[in-house]
Amino acid sequence: MTQVIVLNGGSSSGKSGIARCLQAVLPDPWLVFGIDGLIDAMPAKGAGIAFAPDGDVRIEAGFRELEKAWMAGVAATVHAGARVIIDDVFLGGAASQQRWRDALGDLDVLWVGVRCDPRTAAGREIARGDRVTGMAESQAEIVHNGVHYDIEVDTTRTESIDCAREIAQFSPRTA
């Protein structure tokens, strides 16, 4: 039975909306842990990430250590009996996925790629007003480099609820 659903996609690709919809369509309670929550919990300087004016994201010293602890905490939550949806942005592509594989160990994970046309994601980014302009377009493809998925969805023209239903039906292990 699936214990963890990992959603990977660029900024403004629709991961958070899909995560909320998955919580609504899956029969059991699922917690959502997102990379935005980790970033919000980081200190303002020295151990987090920095956003360049062009949307580039730079990892600062100490981030990986805190990220590893956070990932271990998410895995511990699953080991304690909760089902978890992870909303992440794999800036390192396959290396980011490997960090999650290491943290999650033998847990049953459903890997989901969340794709969105870069121009559509850029439009969402502008509409949100809480992102650095350029981040969505620059991340739209690189986050998928070398990453292996069980299922992929595309939010360019598909609503979050429909993507969530597709993910939930993909494997009876989540139902």
C-alpha positions as CSV (number, residue, x, y, z in Angstrom):
1,M,0.0,0.0,0.0
2,T,1.4,3.4,-0.9
3,Q,2.6,5.3,2.1
4,V,4.1,8.4,0.4
5,I,3.2,10.3,-2.8
6,V,6.0,12.5,-4.1
7,L,4.9,15.3,-6.4
8,N,7.8,16.9,-8.3
9,G,7.5,19.9,-10.6
10,G,8.7,23.4,-11.2
11,S,7.4,26.4,-9.4
12,S,3.7,27.3,-10.2
13,S,3.2,23.9,-12.0
14,G,0.2,23.0,-9.8
15,K,1.7,20.7,-7.2
16,S,0.1,22.4,-4.2
17,G,-3.3,22.4,-5.8
18,I,-3.0,18.7,-6.7
19,A,-1.8,17.9,-3.1
20,R,-4.9,19.6,-1.7
21,C,-7.1,17.7,-4.2
22,L,-5.5,14.4,-3.4
23,Q,-6.3,15.0,0.3
24,A,-10.0,15.4,-0.8
25,V,-10.2,12.3,-3.1
26,L,-8.1,9.7,-1.3
27,P,-10.1,7.7,1.2
28,D,-7.8,8.0,4.1
29,P,-6.2,11.1,5.7
30,W,-3.0,12.2,4.1
31,L,-0.6,14.9,5.4
32,V,1.1,17.3,3.0
33,F,4.7,18.5,3.5
34,G,6.0,20.9,1.0
35,I,9.4,22.4,0.2
36,D,7.8,25.9,0.6
37,G,7.2,25.0,4.3
38,L,10.8,24.0,4.7
39,I,12.0,27.2,3.1
40,D,9.7,29.3,5.2
41,A,11.1,27.6,8.3
42,M,14.7,28.4,7.3
43,P,16.7,31.3,8.8
44,A,16.7,34.4,6.6
45,K,20.4,34.2,6.0
46,G,23.2,31.6,5.9
47,A,21.4,28.3,5.8
48,G,18.6,28.5,3.3
49,I,18.3,29.4,-0.3
50,A,18.6,32.7,-2.2
51,F,16.5,33.9,-5.1
52,A,18.2,35.9,-7.8
53,P,16.3,38.7,-9.6
54,D,16.1,36.5,-12.7
55,G,14.4,33.6,-10.9
56,D,17.5,31.5,-10.4
57,V,17.6,29.7,-7.1
58,R,20.9,29.3,-5.2
59,I,21.5,26.9,-2.4
60,E,23.3,28.5,0.6
61,A,25.7,26.8,2.9
62,G,23.9,24.6,5.5
63,F,20.7,24.1,3.4
64,R,21.5,20.4,2.6
65,E,22.1,19.6,6.3
66,L,18.7,21.1,7.3
67,E,17.0,19.5,4.3
68,K,18.3,16.1,5.3
69,A,17.0,16.5,8.8
70,W,13.6,17.6,7.4
71,M,13.4,14.6,5.0
72,A,14.3,12.3,7.9
73,G,11.5,13.9,9.9
74,V,9.0,13.4,7.1
75,A,10.1,9.7,6.8
76,A,9.7,9.3,10.6
77,T,6.1,10.7,10.4
78,V,5.3,8.0,7.8
79,H,7.0,5.3,10.0
80,A,4.8,6.5,12.8
81,G,1.7,5.6,10.8
82,A,0.8,8.7,8.7
83,R,0.4,8.8,5.0
84,V,2.2,11.7,3.4
85,I,2.2,13.7,0.2
86,I,5.4,15.5,-0.5
87,D,5.3,18.7,-2.7
88,D,8.9,19.3,-3.9
89,V,10.9,21.0,-6.6
90,F,13.8,18.8,-7.7
91,L,16.3,21.5,-8.7
92,G,19.0,18.9,-8.8
93,G,16.9,16.5,-10.9
94,A,17.9,12.9,-10.3
95,A,20.2,13.8,-7.4
96,S,17.2,15.4,-5.6
97,Q,15.2,12.3,-6.2
98,Q,18.0,10.2,-4.8
99,R,18.1,12.2,-1.6
100,W,14.4,11.4,-1.1
101,R,15.0,7.7,-2.0
102,D,17.7,7.6,0.7
103,A,15.5,9.3,3.3
104,L,12.4,7.2,2.6
105,G,14.2,3.9,2.4
106,D,11.9,1.0,2.2
107,L,8.7,3.0,2.3
108,D,6.2,2.4,-0.5
109,V,6.4,5.6,-2.6
110,L,4.5,6.7,-5.7
111,W,6.6,9.1,-7.7
112,V,4.6,11.7,-9.7
113,G,5.9,14.1,-12.2
114,V,3.9,17.3,-12.4
115,R,4.5,19.0,-15.8
116,C,3.3,22.4,-17.0
117,D,4.0,24.4,-20.2
118,P,6.7,26.9,-19.1
119,R,4.7,29.9,-20.5
120,T,1.5,28.7,-18.6
121,A,3.6,28.3,-15.4
122,A,5.0,31.8,-15.9
123,G,1.5,33.2,-16.2
124,R,0.5,31.6,-13.0
125,E,3.6,32.9,-11.3
126,I,2.7,36.5,-12.3
127,A,-0.9,35.9,-11.1
128,R,0.2,34.5,-7.7
129,G,2.4,37.6,-7.1
130,D,4.5,35.8,-4.4
131,R,7.2,34.4,-6.7
132,V,10.3,35.8,-8.3
133,T,9.6,36.4,-11.9
134,G,11.4,33.9,-14.1
135,M,11.5,31.0,-11.6
136,A,8.6,29.1,-13.1
137,E,9.8,29.2,-16.6
138,S,13.4,28.3,-15.7
139,Q,12.4,25.3,-13.5
140,A,9.7,23.9,-15.8
141,E,12.0,21.3,-17.4
142,I,15.2,21.1,-15.4
143,V,13.4,19.6,-12.4
144,H,12.5,16.5,-14.4
145,N,16.1,15.8,-15.7
146,G,16.9,12.2,-15.0
147,V,14.0,11.7,-12.6
148,H,12.0,8.5,-12.9
149,Y,8.3,8.5,-12.3
150,D,5.5,6.0,-11.8
151,I,3.0,8.5,-13.4
152,E,3.2,12.0,-14.9
153,V,0.4,14.5,-15.1
154,D,0.3,17.8,-17.1
155,T,-1.5,20.8,-15.6
156,T,-1.3,23.0,-18.6
157,R,-4.9,22.3,-19.6
158,T,-6.0,19.8,-16.9
159,E,-7.4,21.0,-13.6
160,S,-5.8,19.9,-10.3
161,I,-8.8,17.8,-9.3
162,D,-8.6,15.8,-12.5
163,C,-4.9,15.3,-12.0
164,A,-5.5,14.1,-8.4
165,R,-8.1,11.7,-9.6
166,E,-5.7,10.3,-12.2
167,I,-3.0,9.9,-9.6
168,A,-5.4,8.2,-7.2
169,Q,-6.7,5.8,-9.9
170,F,-3.2,5.1,-11.2
171,S,-2.6,2.5,-8.5
172,P,-5.1,0.8,-6.3
173,R,-2.3,0.9,-3.7
174,T,-3.4,4.5,-2.9
175,A,-7.1,3.8,-2.6
